[in-house]
Amino acid sequence: MTPFYNFLKNAKVQFDFALFSFAMQKLRRLAAFLLGSETCAVCKKQNIFLCNSCFCKTFALAKNVRRCKKCGRILNNGKNYCVDCAGGNIFSALDLALPVFVYTGNRKKLLQLWKMEQNRQLVFYFARFFYKYYAKYFNSIVLVGVPPRPGKIFNQGWDQIDDLVLVLQGKYKLQFAKMLLRTDGLQQKYRSRDQRINGGARYKLNPRYKGAIPKKVLLIDDVLTTGATLEECAEVLKSAGVEQVFALTLFFVPKAEK
């Protein structure tokens, strides 16, 4: 790709991000006007969508926790791997996953407000954590978002991972490659655990991707449940020539909730 093409591409990303930020600001003001006021989604007191106090409490990280060296879940067994990863039952193509928070309580509520109720301004809060952990553990690795199911953006007008990628590109200047496409339209919540793990191919290499194949890739997604989505994406990327595939997700679902 020529330098001029790269310039145009980066300019488009910056324009899209600026337009998105402007739209989110206007929507917040409109919602506050129609509803009379804007209150914190957690404590319902502060005149802001998510006050700093609730933000810090909700996303406080426990210190000195031991994590599985493969799937990244928090361990209580004093070992280096969880039972599933020790038995080789989750990841073979994916080299490492890092899910940041447990999917419970107000964290679960906020993610549902983002995804299900389309409070898109929450993407700025979540992007802060993605960038923090990206810079600490995966600095300079190319990002690949887990793609939405076919028809989702057409029907709903947006996708939460697309919004996240836009903010990470526009605000934090991270490099992104649109290397994957999803081939089926069934939502994960309607799949059984067995269907999620053994449901057949759902992702493929994007035929429109013309860039160089990076040696390392970081998959980004919102929730790690069984790990099947990340594993399948990793398989596709490695078959295309990527040497190492890592994953960073906001949340992981405790095994009792899968």
C-alpha positions, -999 to +999 in steps of 0.1 A: +000+000+000+012+035-009+019+062+017-010+082+002-034+053+006-023+050+042-029+087+047-064+085+033-072+054+054-060+070+086-079+102+077-111+082+073-106+065+107-101+099+124-132+114+106-153+084+115-142+086+152-148+123+154-183+119+138-191+090+162-179+110+193-200+140+182-231+118+177-227+101+211-224+135+228-256+148+211-275+116+219-266+119+256-278+155+257-310+146+239-317+117+263-311+139+293-335+165+279-363+140+272-359+122+305-355+154+325-320+145+338-291+121+334-283+099+363-255+073+370-265+039+356-253+023+389-260+046+419-287+067+402-274+098+420-248+117+400-257+138+370-236+117+346-242+084+329-215+066+349-200+085+378-163+082+387-170+066+421-191+038+406-167+034+377-138+029+401-157+005+424-172-016+396-140-020+377-116-024+406-092-052+401-083-077+428-045-077+434-022-107+434-047-131+417-034-162+400-046-167+365-046-197+341-016-193+318-038-203+288-073-190+291-066-163+317-094-171+341-088-166+378-076-197+396-083-209+431-064-242+429-029-229+434-018-243+400-008-227+367-037-239+346-074-244+351-088-280+348-100-274+312-067-260+299-046-286+318-067-312+299-063-294+266-100-290+263-103-253+253-075-238+232-051-253+208-049-227+180-052-197+204-019-191+222-032-170+252-064-153+263-067-125+289-102-118+301-100-089+325-131-090+347-156-116+360-190-112+343-211-106+374-230-078+393-228-042+380-202-053+354-228-076+339-254-048+341-232-023+323-224-047+295-261-055+290-268-017+289-241-014+262-251-044+241-288-050+247-301-015+254-277+002+230-261+027+254-233+032+230-215+059+251-203+031+274-178+021+247-155+050+259-154+035+294-147+000+281-121+012+256-100+026+285-095-008+300-088-024+266-061+001+260-047-002+295-042-040+291-032-038+255-004-013+263+007-035+293+007-069+277+002-067+239+018-035+229+022-030+191+003-062+181-023-058+154-059-059+165-086-081+149-121-077+161-144-107+164-169-099+135-206-096+140-231-121+125-243-113+090-271-088+089-266-075+125-254-040+115-280-038+088-308-047+112-296-029+143-274-002+128-243-010+149-221-036+166-204-032+199-171-046+188-171-023+157-177+007+180-148-005+203-125-009+173-134+026+161-125+042+195-093+022+198-083+033+163-094+069+166-086+078+201-057+055+210-042+051+174-041+013+175-036-007+143-065-028+132-069-054+104-104-065+092-093-101+085-123-121+095-159-125+085-187-144+102-207-168+080-237-177+102-265-156+117-274-174+149-267-155+181-245-171+207-271-169+234-293-193+215-266-219+212-261-247+238-227-252+252-222-282+229-233-261+199-208-234+208-179-258+210-188-282+182-211-261+161-191-261+129-173-233+110-187-199+116-158-177+106-136-173+075-108-151+062-122-118+048-117-121+010-115-083+008-085-081+031-055-072+010-030-062+036+001-081+048-005-111+071+009-100+105+030-124+125+011-117+157-026-108+161-047-098+191-084-108+189-107-085+208-142-094+221-165-085+250-171-118+268-152-151+270-178-179+277-166-213+264-138-199+243-151-216+212-154-183+193-119-172+200-105-207+192-122-208+158-111-173+149-075-183+159-077-214+137-087-193+107-060-167+113-033-193+117-044-211+085-039-177+068-003-176+080-005-157+114+021-173+137+007-163+171-028-154+181-037-138+215-071-126+228-082-098+251-118-097+264-135-075+289-152-103+308-152-140+314-183-160+325-178-181+356-182-218+349-213-221+369-231-196+346-221-211+312 
